[in-house]
């Protein structure tokens, strides 16, 4: 596991926690969708780097 993939996965999980927290607080749906998309992209990039498919 490389350093960048670790950082991507940690950031993705952090953003996923933000999605959960913002949805519990009743934040606007646009913010929640934006955070969910960013979280998914970070997690996907981290996993693809670990698998050796990307980078």
DSSP file (Angstrom, degrees, kcal/mol; ACC not computed):
  #  RESIDUE AA STRUCTURE BP1 BP2  ACC     N-H-->O    O-->H-N    N-H-->O    O-->H-N    TCO  KAPPA ALPHA  PHI   PSI    X-CA   Y-CA   Z-CA
    1    1 A X              0   0    0      0, 0.0     2,-0.1     0, 0.0    49,-0.1   0.000 360.0 360.0 360.0 127.9    0.0    0.0    0.0
    2    2 A X     >  -     0   0    0      1,-0.1     4,-1.7    47,-0.0     5,-0.1  -0.415 360.0-110.9 -88.8 167.7    1.5    3.3   -1.0
    3    3 A X  H  > S+     0   0    0      1,-0.2     4,-2.3     2,-0.2     5,-0.2   0.889 115.0  52.2 -64.6 -40.4    1.2    6.6    0.9
    4    4 A X  H  > S+     0   0    0      1,-0.2     4,-2.6     2,-0.2    -1,-0.2   0.900 108.3  49.9 -66.7 -40.3   -1.1    8.2   -1.7
    5    5 A X  H  > S+     0   0    0      2,-0.2     4,-2.2     1,-0.2    -1,-0.2   0.881 110.4  51.5 -66.2 -35.7   -3.6    5.4   -1.7
    6    6 A X  H  X S+     0   0    0     -4,-1.7     4,-2.5     2,-0.2    -2,-0.2   0.926 111.0  47.6 -63.8 -44.5   -3.7    5.5    2.1
    7    7 A X  H  X S+     0   0    0     -4,-2.3     4,-2.7     1,-0.2     5,-0.2   0.913 111.0  51.4 -63.6 -42.4   -4.3    9.2    2.1
    8    8 A X  H  X S+     0   0    0     -4,-2.6     4,-2.3     1,-0.2    -1,-0.2   0.907 111.9  46.4 -61.8 -41.9   -7.1    8.8   -0.5
    9    9 A X  H  X S+     0   0    0     -4,-2.2     4,-2.4     2,-0.2    -1,-0.2   0.911 113.1  48.9 -68.2 -41.8   -8.8    6.1    1.5
   10   10 A X  H  X S+     0   0    0     -4,-2.5     4,-2.4     2,-0.2    -2,-0.2   0.925 113.2  47.0 -63.9 -44.3   -8.6    8.1    4.7
   11   11 A X  H  X S+     0   0    0     -4,-2.7     4,-2.6     2,-0.2    -2,-0.2   0.905 111.5  52.4 -63.6 -40.7   -9.9   11.3    3.0
   12   12 A X  H  X S+     0   0    0     -4,-2.3     4,-2.1    -5,-0.2    -2,-0.2   0.910 111.1  45.8 -61.5 -42.6  -12.7    9.2    1.4
   13   13 A X  H  X S+     0   0    0     -4,-2.4     4,-2.0     2,-0.2    -1,-0.2   0.878 111.4  52.9 -68.2 -37.0  -13.7    7.8    4.8
   14   14 A X  H  X S+     0   0    0     -4,-2.4     4,-1.7     2,-0.2    -2,-0.2   0.919 110.8  46.7 -62.0 -43.8  -13.6   11.3    6.4
   15   15 A X  H  X S+     0   0    0     -4,-2.6     4,-2.2     2,-0.2    -2,-0.2   0.864 108.5  55.8 -66.9 -35.3  -15.9   12.6    3.7
   16   16 A X  H  X S+     0   0    0     -4,-2.1     4,-2.0     1,-0.2    -1,-0.2   0.890 106.5  50.7 -63.9 -38.1  -18.2    9.7    4.2
   17   17 A X  H  X S+     0   0    0     -4,-2.0     4,-2.5     1,-0.2    -1,-0.2   0.872 108.2  53.0 -64.0 -36.5  -18.4   10.6    7.8
   18   18 A X  H  X S+     0   0    0     -4,-1.7     4,-3.1     2,-0.2     5,-0.2   0.884 106.0  53.0 -64.9 -38.9  -19.3   14.1    6.8
   19   19 A X  H  X S+     0   0    0     -4,-2.2     4,-2.2     2,-0.2    -2,-0.2   0.938 111.3  46.2 -60.6 -46.6  -22.1   12.9    4.6
   20   20 A X  H  X S+     0   0    0     -4,-2.0     4,-1.7     2,-0.2    -2,-0.2   0.930 115.2  46.3 -61.7 -46.3  -23.5   11.0    7.5
   21   21 A X  H  X S+     0   0    0     -4,-2.5     4,-1.5     1,-0.2    -2,-0.2   0.917 113.0  48.4 -64.5 -44.7  -23.2   13.9    9.8
   22   22 A X  H  X>S+     0   0    0     -4,-3.1     5,-2.3     1,-0.2     4,-0.8   0.862 109.7  52.5 -66.3 -35.1  -24.6   16.4    7.4
   23   23 A X  H  <5S+     0   0    0     -4,-2.2     3,-0.4    -5,-0.2    -1,-0.2   0.865 108.6  50.6 -69.2 -33.6  -27.6   14.2    6.6
   24   24 A X  H  <5S+     0   0    0     -4,-1.7    -1,-0.2     1,-0.2    -2,-0.2   0.817 110.4  50.5 -69.4 -30.2  -28.4   13.9   10.3
   25   25 A X  H  <5S-     0   0    0     -4,-1.5    -1,-0.2    -5,-0.1    -2,-0.2   0.574 114.1-116.8 -84.9 -10.1  -28.2   17.7   10.7
   26   26 A X  T  <5 +     0   0    0     -4,-0.8    -3,-0.2    -3,-0.4     3,-0.1   0.830  50.1 172.0  79.4  32.5  -30.6   18.3    7.8
   27   27 A X      < -     0   0    0     -5,-2.3    -1,-0.1     1,-0.2     5,-0.1  -0.232  46.3 -72.5 -67.8 163.9  -28.1   20.1    5.5
   28   28 A X    >>  -     0   0    0      1,-0.1     4,-1.6     3,-0.0     3,-0.6  -0.255  40.0-123.3 -59.4 145.6  -29.1   20.9    1.9
   29   29 A X  H 3> S+     0   0    0      1,-0.2     4,-2.7     2,-0.2     5,-0.2   0.820 108.0  62.5 -61.6 -32.6  -29.2   17.9   -0.4
   30   30 A X  H 3> S+     0   0    0      1,-0.2     4,-2.2     2,-0.2    -1,-0.2   0.889 104.2  47.4 -61.4 -40.0  -26.7   19.5   -2.8
   31   31 A X  H <> S+     0   0    0     -3,-0.6     4,-2.4     2,-0.2    -1,-0.2   0.904 112.6  49.2 -67.2 -41.5  -24.0   19.6   -0.2
   32   32 A X  H  X S+     0   0    0     -4,-1.6     4,-2.4     2,-0.2    -2,-0.2   0.913 111.9  47.9 -65.7 -42.5  -24.7   16.0    0.8
   33   33 A X  H  X S+     0   0    0     -4,-2.7     4,-2.4     2,-0.2    -1,-0.2   0.908 111.5  51.0 -65.0 -41.4  -24.6   14.8   -2.9
   34   34 A X  H  X S+     0   0    0     -4,-2.2     4,-2.2    -5,-0.2    -2,-0.2   0.923 112.9  44.9 -61.9 -45.4  -21.3   16.8   -3.5
   35   35 A X  H  X S+     0   0    0     -4,-2.4     4,-2.5     2,-0.2    -1,-0.2   0.881 111.8  52.7 -66.5 -38.0  -19.7   15.2   -0.4
   36   36 A X  H  X S+     0   0    0     -4,-2.4     4,-2.4     2,-0.2    -2,-0.2   0.911 110.4  47.8 -64.8 -41.5  -20.9   11.7   -1.3
   37   37 A X  H  X S+     0   0    0     -4,-2.4     4,-2.3     2,-0.2    -2,-0.2   0.913 112.9  47.8 -64.6 -42.9  -19.5   12.0   -4.8
   38   38 A X  H  X S+     0   0    0     -4,-2.2     4,-2.2     2,-0.2    -2,-0.2   0.897 112.0  50.3 -64.9 -39.9  -16.1   13.3   -3.5
   39   39 A X  H  X S+     0   0    0     -4,-2.5     4,-2.5     2,-0.2     5,-0.2   0.929 110.9  48.6 -63.1 -45.6  -16.0   10.5   -1.0
   40   40 A X  H  X S+     0   0    0     -4,-2.4     4,-2.7     1,-0.2     5,-0.2   0.912 111.6  49.3 -61.8 -43.4  -16.8    7.8   -3.6
   41   41 A X  H  X S+     0   0    0     -4,-2.3     4,-2.5     2,-0.2    -1,-0.2   0.902 111.9  48.1 -65.7 -40.3  -14.1    9.2   -6.0
   42   42 A X  H  X S+     0   0    0     -4,-2.2     4,-2.3     2,-0.2    -2,-0.2   0.934 114.3  45.8 -65.2 -45.3  -11.5    9.2   -3.3
   43   43 A X  H  X S+     0   0    0     -4,-2.5     4,-2.3     2,-0.2     5,-0.2   0.917 113.9  49.0 -64.1 -42.2  -12.3    5.7   -2.1
   44   44 A X  H  X S+     0   0    0     -4,-2.7     4,-2.6    -5,-0.2    -2,-0.2   0.920 111.6  48.6 -63.5 -44.0  -12.4    4.4   -5.7
   45   45 A X  H  X S+     0   0    0     -4,-2.5     4,-2.0    -5,-0.2    -1,-0.2   0.901 111.8  49.9 -63.6 -40.6   -9.0    6.0   -6.5
   46   46 A X  H  X S+     0   0    0     -4,-2.3     4,-1.8     2,-0.2    -1,-0.2   0.909 112.9  45.8 -64.1 -42.3   -7.4    4.6   -3.4
   47   47 A X  H  X S+     0   0    0     -4,-2.3     4,-2.3     2,-0.2    -2,-0.2   0.903 111.6  51.7 -68.7 -41.0   -8.7    1.1   -4.1
   48   48 A X  H  X>S+     0   0    0     -4,-2.6     5,-1.8     1,-0.2     6,-1.3   0.869 109.3  50.8 -64.6 -35.1   -7.6    1.3   -7.7
   49   49 A X  H  <5S+     0   0    0     -4,-2.0     3,-0.4     2,-0.2    -1,-0.2   0.890 109.5  50.4 -68.0 -38.4   -4.1    2.4   -6.7
   50   50 A X  H  <5S+     0   0    0     -4,-1.8    -2,-0.2     1,-0.2    -1,-0.2   0.909 110.4  49.5 -65.0 -40.6   -3.9   -0.5   -4.2
   51   51 A X  H  <5S-     0   0    0     -4,-2.3    -1,-0.2    -5,-0.1    -2,-0.2   0.640 112.1-122.0 -73.3 -13.9   -4.9   -3.0   -6.9
   52   52 A X  T  <5S+     0   0    0     -4,-0.7    -3,-0.2    -3,-0.4     3,-0.1   0.604  81.1 116.7  83.6  11.5   -2.4   -1.6   -9.3
   53   53 A X  S   <S+     0   0    0     -5,-1.8     2,-0.4     1,-0.2    -4,-0.2   0.852  76.4  35.2 -79.2 -36.5   -5.0   -0.7  -11.9
   54   54 A X              0   0    0     -6,-1.3    -2,-0.2    -9,-0.1    -1,-0.2  -0.975 360.0 360.0-124.7 129.4   -4.4    3.1  -11.8
   55   55 A X              0   0    0     -2,-0.4    -1,-0.1    -3,-0.1    -2,-0.1   0.450 360.0 360.0  78.7 360.0   -1.0    4.8  -11.2
